[in-house]
C-alpha cells in the first residue's frame, strides 16, 4: 500500500524572528488610516444630513397639504350626500384647521404653517370659514401652506372654487 503524505509546513515563526517578506506584514490598519477614514465619513455625513432633514420637512409640508385638501373634499362630499351645508374653520394665528360639526382637527404638523388666507367668511378673531353647500358650491377660499422656516411667499396654494367647489393645489412662488 502506498501512503500519501501531506506536504510539510514551515515551522511557525518565533517571536523576535523575522519571517519571509509578505507573509506577516499585513497586521491591520494603522492609526493614521483609521483617523483619515473617520474624517472622510464625518465630512460626508455633515454634507448629507441637511439634505435629509430638508427632505423630511418638505414631506411633512406636503402631508399637511394632503390632509387639508382631503378634509375639504370630504366636507364637499358630505354636504352633497346629506343635503346639509358643511364648514371648515381656519385659525391662522393658531395654525390649525377644524371641521365644524365633526369635532375633528386637521393635522398641520410642526414643519408646516398656515401662511395666508384669502376669501371665505372672516370674523374679527382671525377665523376664516369656508362653507360647502349641498349643490356643490362653496363660499370659496385660498390657503397658502408652507414650511415655517422658509419665506412666507413659498408654499402650496390650496384653492376652493366658489362656483363648482373644485379643490386644487398649486406650487406657489410669488
WONORCOR-V309740 format. One record per pair of residues at least 6 apart in sequence whose C-alpha atoms are under 8 Angstrom apart, sorted by the first residue. I is the first residue (numbers start at 1). GAP is how many residues later the second one is. Records with the same first field share a line. If there is no record, write none. Layout:
I: GAP ; GAP
//
This chain:
13: 6
57: 54 ; 90
58: 89
60: 49 ; 51 ; 52
61: 47 ; 48 ; 50 ; 51 ; 84 ; 85 ; 86
64: 43 ; 44 ; 45 ; 48
65: 43 ; 80 ; 91 ; 93
67: 39 ; 40 ; 41
68: 29 ; 38 ; 39
69: 89 ; 98 ; 99 ; 100
71: 28 ; 35
72: 16 ; 95
73: 94
75: 11 ; 12 ; 13 ; 57
76: 10 ; 56 ; 57 ; 58 ; 60 ; 89
78: 6 ; 8
79: 6 ; 7 ; 53 ; 54 ; 55 ; 57
80: 53 ; 54 ; 55 ; 56
81: 53
82: 52
83: 50 ; 51
84: 49 ; 50
85: 46 ; 47 ; 48 ; 49
86: 14 ; 15 ; 45 ; 46 ; 47
87: 12 ; 13 ; 14 ; 42 ; 43 ; 44 ; 45
88: 9 ; 10 ; 11 ; 12 ; 41 ; 42 ; 43
89: 8 ; 9 ; 10 ; 11 ; 38 ; 39 ; 40 ; 41
90: 6 ; 7 ; 8 ; 37 ; 38 ; 39
91: 6 ; 35 ; 36 ; 37
92: 22 ; 23 ; 24 ; 25 ; 34 ; 35 ; 36
93: 33
95: 13 ; 18 ; 19
96: 9 ; 10 ; 11 ; 12 ; 18
97: 8 ; 9 ; 10 ; 11
98: 6 ; 7 ; 8
99: 6 ; 7
111: 36 ; 37 ; 38
112: 33 ; 34 ; 35 ; 36
113: 32 ; 33 ; 34 ; 35
114: 29 ; 30 ; 31 ; 32
115: 28 ; 29 ; 30 ; 31 ; 37 ; 38
116: 26 ; 27 ; 28 ; 29
117: 11 ; 24 ; 25 ; 26 ; 27
118: 23 ; 24 ; 25
119: 9 ; 20 ; 21 ; 22 ; 23
120: 8 ; 9 ; 10 ; 11 ; 19 ; 20 ; 21 ; 22
121: 7 ; 8 ; 9 ; 18
122: 6 ; 7
130: 8 ; 9 ; 10 ; 11
131: 7 ; 8 ; 9
132: 6 ; 7 ; 33
136: 27 ; 28 ; 29
137: 24 ; 25 ; 26 ; 27 ; 28
138: 22 ; 23 ; 24 ; 25 ; 26 ; 27
139: 23
140: 19 ; 20 ; 21 ; 22 ; 23 ; 25
141: 18 ; 19 ; 20 ; 21
142: 15 ; 16 ; 17 ; 18
143: 14 ; 15 ; 16
144: 11 ; 12 ; 13 ; 14
145: 10 ; 11 ; 12 ; 13
146: 6 ; 8 ; 9 ; 10
147: 7 ; 8
153: 19 ; 20 ; 21
154: 18 ; 19 ; 20
155: 16 ; 17 ; 18
156: 13 ; 14 ; 15 ; 16
157: 12 ; 13 ; 14 ; 15
158: 9 ; 10 ; 11 ; 12
159: 7 ; 8 ; 9 ; 10
160: 6 ; 7 ; 8
161: 6
//
